[in-house]
């Protein structure tokens, strides 16, 4: 007998089980429809048989009359008498038995669906029970146990009924076929010659039917014994149902129901079927739905219990881009899921270590003949990043050979925590602008800012052998809560920096007054005194190559954090920029005294590619315009900074935005006869139009588009002097 459904699968109550149930119910409905159709055909056949019998009797009566006429001929009389046969059509009694089974199937199905609804309600109440009200928790737990016990009992009864009706379909239909054949053989016994070819077929069917009956009886007995044995056990708990199996045949080492909190404003909870497959954490509502990916790569995430929520049995799966809060049905399931995710992370890393030929991906694929040279240069640059002071050890615990980097902080780490914008040094792609940015900071510089007061506190810094939890706690205290940075004092400091010559050049290029008014804080915000953990000499060490000897010095000690970021962006002073952000500077701070300019526009004025990338990685708005309606892309186009135009277009700058003179960047580039910038702007526009024409199935970009922008990115980062070849030639 073919077993349609298994008892263990029904205890899981998985989407796969629900999908199989739907198939069985559809199959039974189709069986009932066909049986009804068969009965109607049988009734029509019986009616036709009655007509045939009536006509045959009339015909035989005529023959009898003829026989009586030939009464003197005994042979003729016998032959005529033998011609008459009375063999009425038999009713197909098998239908009524199967019909009774179908009706019982429906009754059991109703009980199954009722208990399923009760279980769903009990699960919801159990999940909603607050940990602070113990009597509600106990009441909900007891209700859940009773509901689960009743549901699984009904589910096993339902599965048994499904398998029994599946078996009886074969035996009863075959029995009916044999009965019909026997009736037809009796009806047409005088036409045996025409039916003799069915003898062998009937014999085989008889043998097969006998074997089916024996097998079905034996399997039915075994199934009933197993059913009775399982029902004796307490199946109210899930301890034996869900276990991690790394060698699962279907490639899914762990699966089961979890509650997921939505990331919207309502923070609603939804129950979904989660599974770990293909090194990803996914979920789905129904079996036939396409799974939704929660974590793209388990190597980039961590998992831990969550006690900050009112609901019980919660845990977090944290990746560099987001945090997913999940809830299990019990503490045992919570621990099982946490262990499963941790084991999957370990397995994924083990598979990666075994793949010794996995190449480092830097800067995307090579475009044209120079692609290989570009990749070699990029790899050399990445090695240069690792050679920055302090970068060969983890910024937080000192472990040698860190594998991760925070691109908005410019540091290297040994673990991938909950910090934003974390990338792998060996697995992820690295654009040349990011490599250039990473070379400007480093672990030593950032630790001077974020660990400025480490000697004044009692919190112990983790070391390489510290537990992961201690490292994560330190990272949260250091970068999120900022417990160790230098506090803002009551009086300022007297560190001096020079005005950027790039700002003066930008003023001349846009016909602005040579002398700017004094810097003022953003309206509505007080000017705060400043003091960082850096020495005054540190503030200037990276700017010596960008200054003229005749530039005047400016006192930045009393500036508001946003104003400090604004000034240091023009000076390309990355330690001061990082220090300003650490002290709460808004990356989009607006200087109302200088035409609502922003730090990003100041970095553009100095043609500071890495400074622009640093601001963008820390959340700068690439389209924020000044009082003239000009955004960073406008200013880069006016000044002929081709590398910055390429960077802003890659970061989503709007090339259609118009300033107060109703000029967009393309028009400005044409007016200034900058062929390189015109090319970049037009290719970006054409590429977007091509994607929009392709609709939902459009590609991420034309290959030529990627090749050109990749070449300009490498040139701007490694050979910026080559981008000046046309900007000063109006005849080009």
C-alpha positions in Angstrom: 0.0 0.0 0.0 1.3 3.4 -0.9 1.5 5.7 2.1 0.3 9.2 1.1 1.3 11.0 4.3 3.5 10.2 7.3 2.6 10.6 10.9 5.9 12.5 11.8 5.2 15.0 9.0 1.7 15.7 10.3 3.2 16.4 13.8 5.4 19.1 12.3 2.4 20.7 10.7 4.8 22.2 8.1 3.8 24.1 4.9 4.8 20.9 3.1 2.3 18.9 5.1 -0.4 21.5 4.5 0.4 21.4 0.7 0.1 17.6 0.7 -3.2 17.8 2.6 -4.5 20.2 -0.1 -3.5 17.7 -2.8 -5.2 14.8 -1.0 -8.4 16.8 -0.5 -8.4 17.7 -4.2 -7.7 14.1 -5.1 -10.6 12.9 -2.9 -13.0 15.5 -4.4 -12.0 14.4 -7.9 -12.6 10.7 -6.9 -16.0 11.6 -5.6 -16.9 13.5 -8.7 -15.8 10.6 -10.9 -17.7 8.1 -8.8 -20.9 10.1 -9.2 -20.3 10.3 -12.9 -19.7 6.5 -13.0 -23.0 5.8 -11.1 -24.9 7.9 -13.6 -23.3 6.0 -16.4 -24.1 2.8 -14.6 -27.7 3.8 -14.3 -27.9 4.7 -17.9 -26.3 1.3 -18.7 -28.9 -0.5 -16.5 -31.7 1.4 -18.2 -30.4 0.5 -21.5 -30.1 -3.1 -20.3 -33.7 -3.2 -19.2 -34.7 -1.9 -22.6 -32.5 -4.5 -24.2 -33.9 -7.3 -22.0 -37.5 -6.2 -22.8 -36.7 -6.1 -26.5 -35.0 -9.5 -26.2 -38.0 -11.0 -24.5 -40.2 -9.7 -27.2 -37.8 -11.2 -29.8 -37.6 -14.5 -27.9 -41.4 -14.5 -27.6 -41.5 -14.3 -31.4 -39.0 -17.1 -31.5 -41.1 -19.1 -29.2 -44.1 -18.5 -31.4 -41.9 -19.6 -34.3 -40.8 -22.7 -32.2 -44.4 -23.6 -31.5 -45.0 -23.3 -35.2 -42.1 -25.7 -35.6 -43.2 -27.9 -32.7 -42.8 -30.9 -34.9 -39.1 -30.3 -35.1 -37.5 -31.0 -31.7 -34.0 -29.8 -32.6 -35.3 -26.5 -33.8 -37.4 -26.1 -30.6 -34.4 -26.7 -28.4 -32.1 -24.3 -30.3 -34.7 -21.6 -30.1 -35.3 -22.2 -26.4 -31.5 -22.0 -25.7 -31.3 -18.7 -27.4 -33.3 -17.1 -24.6 -31.1 -16.0 -21.7 -32.2 -14.1 -18.7 -29.2 -12.4 -17.0 -30.3 -9.1 -15.5 -27.6 -6.4 -14.9 -26.2 -6.3 -11.4 -25.9 -3.1 -9.4 -22.4 -1.8 -8.8 -22.5 -2.1 -5.1 -18.9 -1.0 -4.6 -19.8 2.7 -5.1 -21.9 2.9 -1.9 -19.0 1.5 0.2 -16.5 4.0 -1.2 -19.1 6.8 -0.9 -19.4 6.0 2.8 -15.6 6.2 3.1 -15.6 9.6 1.4 -18.2 10.9 3.8 -16.2 9.7 6.8 -13.2 11.3 5.2 -15.1 14.6 5.1 -16.2 14.3 8.8 -12.6 13.6 9.9 -11.4 16.5 7.8 -13.8 18.9 9.5 -12.5 17.8 12.9 -9.0 18.3 11.7 -9.6 21.8 10.4 -11.5 22.8 13.6 -8.6 21.6 15.8 -6.1 23.4 13.5 -8.0 26.6 14.0 -8.0 26.1 17.8 -4.2 25.4 17.7 -3.6 28.6 15.7 -5.6 30.6 18.3 -3.8 29.0 21.2 -0.4 29.7 19.5 -1.3 33.3 19.1 -2.5 33.7 22.7 0.7 31.9 24.0 2.9 34.2 21.9 1.1 37.3 23.1 1.2 36.3 26.8 3.4 38.9 28.6 6.2 37.6 30.7 5.2 40.0 33.5 1.8 38.2 34.0 2.7 34.7 35.1 -0.9 33.6 35.5 -1.7 34.5 31.9 1.5 32.8 30.8 0.5 29.6 32.6 -3.0 29.7 31.3 -1.8 30.3 27.7 0.8 27.5 28.0 -1.8 25.0 29.3 -4.3 26.0 26.6 -1.5 25.5 24.0 -0.7 22.1 25.3 -4.3 21.0 25.2 -4.8 22.5 21.8 -1.7 20.9 20.4 -2.6 17.5 21.9 -6.1 17.7 20.3 -4.8 18.9 17.0 -2.1 16.2 16.6 -4.6 13.5 17.6 -7.0 14.7 14.9 -4.1 15.1 12.5 -3.0 11.5 12.9 -6.6 10.3 12.6 -6.9 12.4 9.4 -3.6 11.0 8.0 -4.8 7.4 8.9 -8.1 8.0 7.1 -6.2 9.4 4.0 -4.0 6.4 3.8 -6.9 4.0 4.4 -9.0 5.5 1.6 -6.0 5.5 -0.6 -5.6 1.7 -0.1 -9.4 1.0 -0.4 -9.5 2.8 -3.7 -7.4 0.0 -5.2 -9.1 -3.0 -3.6 -12.8 -1.8 -4.0 -12.5 -0.6 -7.5 -10.7 -3.8 -8.6 -13.4 -5.8 -6.8 -16.1 -3.9 -8.6 -14.4 -4.5 -11.9 -14.3 -8.3 -11.2 -17.9 -8.3 -10.2 -18.9 -6.5 -13.3 -16.9 -8.9 -15.4 -18.5 -11.9 -13.8 -22.0 -10.4 -14.4 -21.1 -9.8 -18.0 -19.7 -13.3 -18.3 -23.0 -14.7 -17.0 -25.0 -12.4 -19.2 -23.0 -13.4 -22.3 -22.1 -16.9 -21.4 -23.5 -18.1 -24.8 -21.1 -15.5 -26.3 -18.1 -17.0 -24.6 -16.1 -17.1 -27.7 -16.1 -13.3 -28.0 -15.1 -12.9 -24.4 -12.5 -15.7 -24.2 -9.7 -13.2 -24.8 -10.5 -11.7 -21.4 -9.8 -14.9 -19.5 -6.1 -14.3 -19.1 -6.7 -10.7 -18.2 -9.3 -11.7 -15.6 -7.0 -14.3 -14.2 -4.1 -11.8 -13.7 -6.5 -9.2 -12.2 -7.7 -11.9 -9.8 -4.2 -12.7 -8.7 -3.2 -9.0 -8.4 -6.4 -8.3 -6.5 -5.7 -11.2 -4.1 -2.1 -9.9 -3.5 -3.4 -6.3 -3.0 -5.9 -7.5 -0.4 -3.2 -9.4 1.5 -0.7 -6.5 1.4 -3.3 -4.0 2.2 -4.5 -6.0 5.2 -1.0 -6.5 6.5 0.0 -2.8 6.1 -3.3 -1.6 7.5 -2.7 -3.7 10.6 0.9 -2.4 11.0 -0.3 1.2 10.5 -3.0 0.8 13.1 -0.5 -0.6 15.6 1.9 2.2 15.0 -1.0 4.7 15.2 -2.0 3.3 18.6 1.5 3.3 19.9 2.1 6.9 19.0 -1.2 8.0 20.5 -0.1 6.6 23.8 2.8 9.0 23.9 2.5 12.6 25.1 2.9 14.6 21.8 2.1 18.0 23.4 5.7 19.1 23.3 8.0 19.7 20.3 11.2 18.3 21.9 11.5 15.5 19.4 10.2 17.2 16.3 12.7 19.9 15.4 16.4 19.2 15.4 19.4 20.5 13.5 20.6 18.1 10.8 23.5 19.3 8.8 23.3 16.2 6.5 19.6 16.5 5.7 18.8 14.9 2.4 16.8 17.9 1.1 19.6 20.3 1.9 17.6 22.0 4.7 19.4 21.4 8.0 16.8 23.3 10.1 13.2 24.4 9.5 10.1 25.3 11.6 7.7 28.0 12.5 8.9 31.3 14.0 7.2 34.6 14.7 8.9 37.5 12.8 8.6 41.2 13.8 8.0 43.5 10.9 10.4 46.4 10.4 7.5 48.9 9.7 6.2 51.4 12.2 3.6 49.1 13.6 6.1 46.3 14.6 3.5 43.6 13.9 4.4 39.9 14.4 3.7 37.3 11.7 4.1 33.5 12.0 6.1 32.2 9.1 7.9 28.9 8.1 11.6 29.5 8.4 14.4 27.3 7.1 18.2 27.4 6.6 19.2 26.5 3.1 22.0 27.3 0.7 23.9 29.3 3.4 20.8 31.6 3.7 18.0 32.1 6.3 14.7 32.3 4.4 11.0 32.2 5.3 7.7 31.6 3.5 4.0 31.6 4.3 2.9 28.9 2.0 4.8 25.9 0.5 4.4 27.1 -3.1 5.5 30.7 -2.4 8.9 31.8 -3.3 11.0 32.0 -0.1 11.9 35.5 1.2 15.6 35.8 2.1 16.3 37.2 5.5 20.1 36.8 5.5 21.9 36.6 2.1 25.1 35.1 3.6 25.2 33.5 7.0 28.9 34.2 7.2 28.1 37.9 7.5 25.7 37.6 10.5 25.6 36.7 14.2 22.8 35.4 16.3 22.0 36.0 20.0 19.1 35.9 22.5 17.0 39.0 22.9 15.7 40.0 26.3 14.8 43.6 25.5 11.4 42.7 24.1 8.2 41.9 26.1 7.6 38.7 24.3 9.4 35.5 25.4 11.7 33.2 23.5 13.0 36.0 21.2 16.4 36.1 19.5 18.1 38.4 17.0 19.8 37.5 13.7 22.1 40.5 13.0 23.7 41.2 9.6 25.7 44.2 8.5 22.6 45.7 6.8 19.8 44.9 9.2 18.6 43.2 12.4 15.8 40.6 12.3 13.9 39.9 15.6 12.4 36.4 15.8 10.4 34.5 18.4 10.2 30.7 18.9 7.3 28.8 20.6 9.4 27.6 23.5 12.8 28.1 25.1 13.9 24.8 23.7 13.1 25.9 20.2 14.8 29.2 20.8 18.0 27.5 21.8 17.7 25.0 18.9 17.4 27.9 16.4 20.3 29.8 17.9 22.5 26.7 17.8 21.3 25.9 14.2 22.3 29.4 12.9 25.6 29.2 14.7 26.4 25.8 13.3 25.4 27.0 9.8 27.8 30.0 10.2 30.6 27.6 11.2 29.8 25.2 8.3 29.8 28.1 5.8 33.2 29.3 7.0 34.5 25.8 6.9 33.4 25.4 3.3 35.1 28.7 2.5 38.4 27.6 4.1 38.4 24.4 2.1 38.1 26.4 -1.2 41.7 27.5 -1.2 41.5 28.9 -4.8 38.8 31.5 -4.0 40.2 34.8 -5.4 40.0 38.2 -3.7 37.5 40.4 -5.6 38.6 43.9 -5.9 36.9 46.6 -7.9 34.7 44.3 -10.0 35.7 42.6 -13.3 38.2 44.0 -15.7 37.0 45.9 -18.6 39.0 45.7 -21.8 42.7 44.9 -22.1 43.7 46.9 -19.0 41.3 45.1 -16.6 44.0 42.7 -15.3 46.4 45.6 -14.6 43.6 47.5 -12.8 42.9 44.5 -10.6 46.6 44.1 -9.8 46.8 47.7 -8.8 43.6 47.4 -6.7 45.0 44.4 -4.9 48.2 46.3 -4.2 46.1 49.1 -2.8 44.2 46.7 -0.6 47.5 45.5 0.8 48.3 49.1 1.4 45.1 49.4 3.4 46.2 46.5 5.6 49.6 48.2 6.0 48.1 51.4 7.5 49.3 51.8 11.2 47.3 49.5 13.4 45.3 47.8 10.6 47.1 44.5 10.8 45.4 44.0 14.2 41.8 44.2 15.1 40.9 47.8 16.1 39.1 46.6 19.2 40.7 43.4 20.6 44.1 43.4 18.8 43.7 40.0 17.1 46.1 39.7 14.2 44.9 39.4 10.6 41.4 40.9 10.8 39.0 39.9 8.1 36.5 42.7 8.2 36.5 46.5 7.7 34.0 49.2 8.6 34.1 51.5 5.5 32.5 54.5 7.1 34.9 54.4 10.1 38.0 53.3 8.1 39.0 50.5 10.5 39.6 46.7 10.4 37.9 44.2 12.7 38.1 40.6 13.5 34.3 40.0 13.7 31.3 41.3 11.7 29.2 43.0 14.4 26.1 45.2 14.3 28.1 48.2 12.9 26.8 49.6 9.6 28.7 49.4 6.3 30.9 46.4 7.2 32.7 44.5 4.4 34.9 41.5 4.1 38.5 42.3 3.2 38.7 39.0 1.2 35.2 38.2 0.0 33.6 41.5 -1.0 34.3 43.8 -4.0 36.3 46.9 -3.2 35.9 50.0 -5.4 39.0 52.3 -5.8 37.3 55.2 -3.9 36.8 52.9 -0.9 40.4 51.8 -0.9 41.5 55.4 -1.1 39.3 56.2 1.8 40.5 53.3 3.9 44.1 54.5 3.4 43.2 57.9 4.9 42.2 56.7 8.4 43.2 53.5 10.1 42.8 51.8 13.5 45.4 54.1 15.2 43.7 57.3 14.2 40.2 56.1 15.0 41.2 54.7 18.4 42.7 58.2 19.4 39.1 59.5 18.9 36.9 56.7 20.2 39.3 55.5 23.0 40.4 59.0 24.1 39.3 58.4 27.7 40.0 54.7 28.0 42.5 55.3 30.8 39.8 57.1 32.9 37.2 54.3 32.9 37.1 50.9 34.5 35.7 48.9 31.5 38.3 46.4 30.4 39.2 46.3 26.7 38.8 42.8 25.2 41.7 40.8 24.0 41.9 38.3 21.1 40.8 35.3 23.3 37.8 37.2 24.8 34.4 35.7 24.1 32.5 37.1 21.2 29.9 38.5 23.5 32.5 40.6 25.3 33.8 42.0 22.0 30.3 42.9 20.8 29.6 44.6 24.1 32.8 46.6 23.8 32.0 47.6 20.2 28.5 48.8 21.2 29.9 50.9 24.1 32.7 52.3 21.9 31.0 53.1 18.6 27.3 53.2 19.4 27.1 54.6 22.9 30.5 56.5 22.4 31.4 56.1 26.1 35.2 56.6 25.6 35.4 59.8 23.4 36.6 63.1 24.9 33.7 65.0 26.4 33.0 68.5 25.3 34.6 71.0 27.8 33.5 74.4 29.0 36.3 76.2 27.2 37.7 75.7 23.8 41.2 74.9 22.6 43.7 76.8 20.5 44.6 74.4 17.7 45.2 76.2 14.4 44.4 75.1 10.9 44.8 76.9 7.6 42.0 77.9 5.2 41.8 75.6 2.2 43.0 77.1 -1.1 40.5 74.9 -2.8 37.7 77.0 -1.2 39.2 80.2 -2.6 39.5 78.6 -6.1 35.9 77.5 -5.9 34.8 81.1 -4.9 36.6 82.5 -8.0 35.2 79.8 -10.3 31.6 80.7 -9.3 32.2 84.5 -9.2 31.8 84.7 -5.4 33.5 87.3 -3.1 37.0 86.4 -2.2 36.4 87.2 1.5 33.8 85.0 3.1 31.8 86.1 6.2 32.6 84.6 9.5 31.4 81.0 10.0 28.1 80.7 11.8 26.3 77.7 13.2 23.2 76.3 11.6 20.2 78.5 12.6 18.5 77.3 15.7 21.5 75.4 17.1 24.0 76.8 19.7 27.7 77.0 19.0 29.5 74.3 21.0 33.1 74.5 22.2 35.3 71.7 20.8 38.0 69.5 22.2 39.0 66.1 20.8 41.3 63.4 22.0 43.8 64.2 19.2 46.9 66.3 19.7 47.0 69.6 17.8 49.8 68.3 15.6 47.7 65.3 14.6 45.1 67.7 13.2 47.5 69.0 10.6 49.6 66.0 9.7 47.6 64.9 6.7 47.1 68.4 5.3 50.6 69.6 4.7 50.6 68.6 1.0 47.3 70.6 0.4 48.4 74.0 1.8 50.1 77.1 0.5 52.7 78.7 2.6 50.9 82.1 2.5 47.5 80.8 3.8 46.1 82.3 6.9 45.5 80.2 9.9 42.0 79.7 11.4 41.1 78.8 15.0 38.7 75.8 15.0 38.7 75.2 18.8 35.3 76.7 19.5 33.4 75.5 16.5 30.1 73.6 16.6 30.6 69.9 15.6 28.8 70.5 12.3 30.9 73.6 11.6 34.1 71.7 12.4 33.1 69.0 9.9 32.4 71.7 7.4 35.8 73.3 7.7 37.8 70.0 7.9 36.0 68.7 4.8 37.5 71.6 2.8 40.9 70.9 4.4 40.7 67.1 3.7 41.5 66.5 7.3 40.1 63.0 7.9 41.0 62.7 11.6 39.2 65.9 12.4 36.2 64.9 10.2 35.9 61.6 12.0 36.3 63.4 15.4 33.5 65.8 14.4 31.2 63.0 13.5 32.0 61.2 16.7 30.8 64.2 18.6 27.5 64.3 16.9 28.1 66.5 13.8 25.3 66.3 11.2 26.9 65.1 8.0 24.5 67.3 6.1 25.1 70.4 8.3 24.2 73.7 6.5 26.3 76.8 6.8 23.7 79.6 6.3 26.6 82.2 6.2 28.0 80.7 3.0 25.0 80.2 0.8 23.8 77.1 2.6 26.8 75.1 1.6 27.4 71.6 3.1 30.5 69.7 4.1 30.1 67.6 0.9 30.1 70.7 -1.3 33.2 72.0 0.7 35.0 68.7 -0.1 34.1 69.2 -3.8 35.6 72.6 -3.8 38.9 71.0 -2.8 38.6 68.2 -5.3 38.8 65.8 -2.4 37.7 62.4 -3.7 38.4 60.4 -0.6 36.7 63.1 1.6 33.6 63.0 -0.5 33.5 59.2 -0.3 34.0 59.5 3.5 31.0 61.8 3.8 28.8 59.7 1.5 29.6 56.6 3.4 28.5 58.4 6.6 25.1 59.4 5.1 25.7 62.6 3.2 22.9 63.5 0.8 24.4 63.5 -2.7 21.6 65.7 -4.0 21.4 68.3 -1.2 21.7 71.7 -2.9 22.9 75.1 -1.7 20.9 78.4 -1.8 21.8 78.6 -5.6 20.1 75.3 -6.2 23.4 73.6 -7.0 24.2 70.2 -5.5 27.6 68.5 -5.3 27.2 67.3 -8.9 26.7 70.9 -10.2 29.8 72.1 -8.3 31.9 69.2 -9.5 30.9 69.9 -13.1 31.5 73.6 -12.8 35.0 73.0 -11.4 35.8 70.2 -13.9 36.4 67.5 -11.3 35.7 64.5 -13.5 36.5 61.9 -10.8 34.0 63.5 -8.4 31.3 63.5 -11.2 31.9 59.8 -11.7 31.7 59.2 -8.0 28.4 61.1 -7.5 26.8 59.5 -10.5 27.6 56.0 -9.1 26.2 57.1 -5.7 22.8 58.1 -7.3 23.2 61.9 -8.0 20.4 63.5 -10.0 21.9 64.6 -13.3 18.5 66.3 -14.2 18.4 68.6 -11.2 18.4 72.3 -12.3 19.9 75.2 -10.4 18.3 78.7 -10.1 19.6 79.5 -13.6 17.6 76.5 -14.9 20.9 74.7 -15.8 21.4 71.0 -15.2 24.9 69.4 -15.0 24.8 68.2 -18.6 24.1 71.8 -19.8 26.9 73.1 -17.6 29.4 70.5 -18.9 28.5 71.4 -22.5 29.0 75.1 -21.7 32.4 74.5 -20.2 33.4 72.1 -23.1 34.4 69.3 -20.7 34.2 66.3 -23.0 34.9 63.7 -20.2 32.2 65.0 -17.9 29.7 65.3 -20.8 30.5 61.7 -21.7 29.9 60.5 -18.1 26.6 62.4 -17.7 25.2 61.2 -21.1 26.2 57.6 -20.6 24.6 57.6 -17.1 21.4 59.1 -18.5 21.3 56.6 -21.4 22.0 53.7 -19.1 19.0 54.7 -16.9 16.7 55.1 -19.9 17.7 51.6 -21.1 16.9 50.1 -17.7 13.5 51.9 -17.6 12.7 50.6 -21.1 13.5 47.0 -20.0 11.0 47.4 -17.1 11.0 45.1 -14.2 13.4 42.6 -15.9 16.0 45.2 -16.8 19.7 44.6 -16.0 21.7 46.5 -13.5 23.4 48.4 -16.2 25.0 48.2 -19.6 28.5 46.5 -19.7 30.0 49.5 -21.5 28.6 51.8 -18.8 30.2 49.7 -16.1 33.5 49.6 -18.0 33.7 53.3 -18.5 32.8 54.2 -15.0 35.2 51.7 -13.6 38.0 53.2 -15.8 37.2 56.7 -14.6 37.1 55.5 -10.9 40.5 53.9 -11.2 41.9 57.0 -12.9 40.5 59.4 -10.4 41.9 57.3 -7.5 45.3 56.3 -8.9 46.1 58.8 -11.7 44.0 62.0 -11.2 46.4 64.1 -13.3 45.1 62.3 -16.4 41.6 63.7 -15.9 42.8 67.3 -16.3 43.7 66.9 -20.0 40.5 68.4 -21.4 39.0 70.6 -18.8 41.0 73.7 -19.7 40.7 73.3 -23.5 37.5 75.1 -24.7 38.1 74.0 -28.3 37.8 70.3 -27.5 
